[in-house]
């Protein structure tokens, strides 16, 4: 019998396991429906359509979705979630960020830290503020899509040396306060269960929480596009911040719009889900392009009668995929503004060569709501003042890019649910929205388990 079963081998699960085995003698088992890190290959890193890139291979497996992402760590407690709501004070929040940072360094992440100077930050914030845009300075560490698997492999090996057991390709079909049930109907008992399934397991966790009577609440969703421009357009800002974060409130609807996941000299790639094809971005440490891409996302909150933002987001994404014939849509910004559907000929007239080959030229305004399209156009026009050229007619727009937010599982201060000895952490539980904060919530959930064992823990 295991003392702790962790469902999910993403950052929340890995960091939780590390915290537990280093501070106790509890026996830990990690289960994940995906593959081991060595077996996870993203053939779309060749930036072509590939049927081998199943949703689970990209989103699941040891290391979680971040293993095949650009591997950029935003080292702030209020980016990718909000640690302040889980800890006592500002110092505790930053201590957790520092701990996550040092752990990644221990397993081979590059030591180079991108930290803008005060002079650079002041100048960029001043320029952005002139058009009502807010620039968020963040210390950042770029691991790279090509380096991330090696870092995770070392992490896993260290956990195994310390006694953690891994079972991959094991789908957990149901959970209880004292056991988990696998797809083959076998049951594994455990004193404590920590559920950290990542975004790919968010819907499953929500349904399990409902079955167990664990309260949850709906979260906002981010819906938007991926923007691709010549790298030279963003070079001056990238010198200040590798992944610049801008917050914008467009004039017409005053919605919250943000930039996300900037991949300088990177690639636009497909993000494969069960029922639709989205887009994302990769940035390699070694392989470069002449383009830079970033997500531009509109925050959507819903009230009755439809409060389920996941259903809303999937409905829109499926509609875009249908219009694209099973592929993401691509459109020149100039065409979007003038009400023309992009064609291959129109795309050739621009000065931006796409980095994602498997796309369909189309009209994004036919697929996304007018409000979201208006927000995107107006946000780009504001950003054009900060980064001249980003709102050029040749700028490429890919859709859909959607960042789902899981239902927030209601927890106590120890990250324990109303089901005794059942804990949750990470993106799949709606407690984070990024690698670093997910890892931090894993640590906090582990501390919750340790505290029930009488182990003295400090944040």
Residue, then its C-alpha position, 0 to 999 in steps of 0.5 A: x500500500x502506498x501512503x500517497x498517490x499523486x494523479x498527474x506527473x506535471x509540475x504540480x505532481x512532481x514538485x509535490x512528490x519531491x516535497x513529500x519524499x524529502x521531508x518524510x518516509x511516506x511511500x509515493x506513487x505517481x500515476x499519469x495517463x500519458x507517456x514517459x518523458x523519453x517517449x513523448x515526441x512532438x512531431x509538430x516540432x517540425x511544424x507540419x501536420x502530424x497524426x502521431x501528435x495525439x492530444x494526450x502525447x502533447x498535453x499529458x505524460x511526465x512533465x505535463x503540458x509544459x514539457x513540450x512547450x517553450x519552457x519559459x518560466x515566469x518568476x512572479x507569484x502573480x503571473x500564471x495564478x496568484x500565490x498570495x491567496x494561498x500563503x501568509x504574506x509577500x515573503x512566503x510567496x516569493x520564497x516559493x517562487x525562488x524554491x521552484x526556480x532553484x529546483x529547475x536550475x538543479x535539474x539543468x535549466x539554463x542559469x541565465x535569468x532575463x531581468x529588465x533594468x529599472x531604466x528599461x522598465x520605466x521607459x517601456x511602461x511610460x511608452x505603453x501608458x501613453x495609450x493605456x497599455x500596462x507593461x508587466x515586468x517579470x524575471x524570466x527563465x527560458x528553458x526551451x522546447x528542445x531542452x525541457x525534456x532533458x530537465x524533466x528526465x533528470x527531475x524524474x530520475x532524482x525522484x526515483x532515486x528517492x523512492x518515488x514510483x511512477x506508473x505511466x500510461x495508466x488512466x485513472x477513471x475515478x477517485x475516492x478519499x481512500x483509493x483510485x480506480x484504474x481503467x482496467x477496474x483495478x483499485x489502488x488504496x492509499x492514505x492520501x490522494x493528491x489529484x493534479x491532472x493538469x488542463x487535460x484532466x480538468x473536465x474529468x476532475x470537475x466531474x469527479x468532484x461533482x460525483x463526490x459532492x466536492x464544491x467547485x466554481x466556474x472560472x473565466x476563459x481566455x479566447x483569442x488568436x496567435x499573432x505572428x510578425x517579423x522578429x525585428x518588429x519585437x526585437x527592441x521589446x524582447x531585449x527588455x523582456x523575453x516574454x513581454x506581458x502587456x495588459x490592454x483594455x480596448x476602447x469599444x468594449x473595455x474587456x481585459x486583453x493580454x499578451x501571452x506566451x511570446x516566442x521570439x524567433x519561434x514557431x506557431x504550432x498546432x495544439x491538438x484536442x479531442x474535438x478541435x485543433x487550436x494553435x500555440x507557439x514554440x521557441x527553441x533554444x537552438x533552432x530560430x526563425x525570422x518571426x516572433x509570435x504571441x497569443x492575444x487573449x480576451x478574458x471571458x466571464x459568463x453568468x446564467x444561463x450558461x456559466x460553463x466557460x469550458x463548454x462555451x470555449x469548446x463550442x467556438x473552437x469546434x466552429x473554427x476547426x469546422x470552418x478550417x476543414x480540420x485545420x486552424x484558420x490563418x488570416x492577414x490582419x489587413x484582410x480581417x480589418x477590411x472584411x476580406x477572407x484571406x486566400x493563398x494569393x493574399x497571404x503571398x502579398x504580405x511580408x510575413x512567411x508563416x511558420x505553421x504549414x498546416x492551416x486554412x486561409x479564411x475569415x476569422x470574423x466568421x468564426x469568433x464573436x464580433x466582440x472578441x474580434x473587435x477587442x483583438x483589432x483594437x488591442x493590436x492597434x494600441x500595441x502598435x504604438x509600443x511595438x511599431x509594425x505589430x498592427x501591419x496589414x501583413x501581420x498574420x493571425x491564427x485561430x483559435x487560441x484558447x486557454x481553458x480555466x478549470x473549475x476551481x475546486x474549493x479547498x481549505x488552507x492545506x489544499x484539502x477538499x471536503x473529501x477528507x485526505x483528498x488533496x488537489x493542486x495545479x491547473x487541472x484544479x483551477x488553482x493555477x494557470x502556468x508552470x511555476x504557480x502549478x509547481x508552487x501549489x504542488x508544494x503547498x498541497x504536499x505541505x498540507x499532507x505532511x502537516x496531517x502526518x505531524x511533520x513540521x513544515x515551513x513555507 
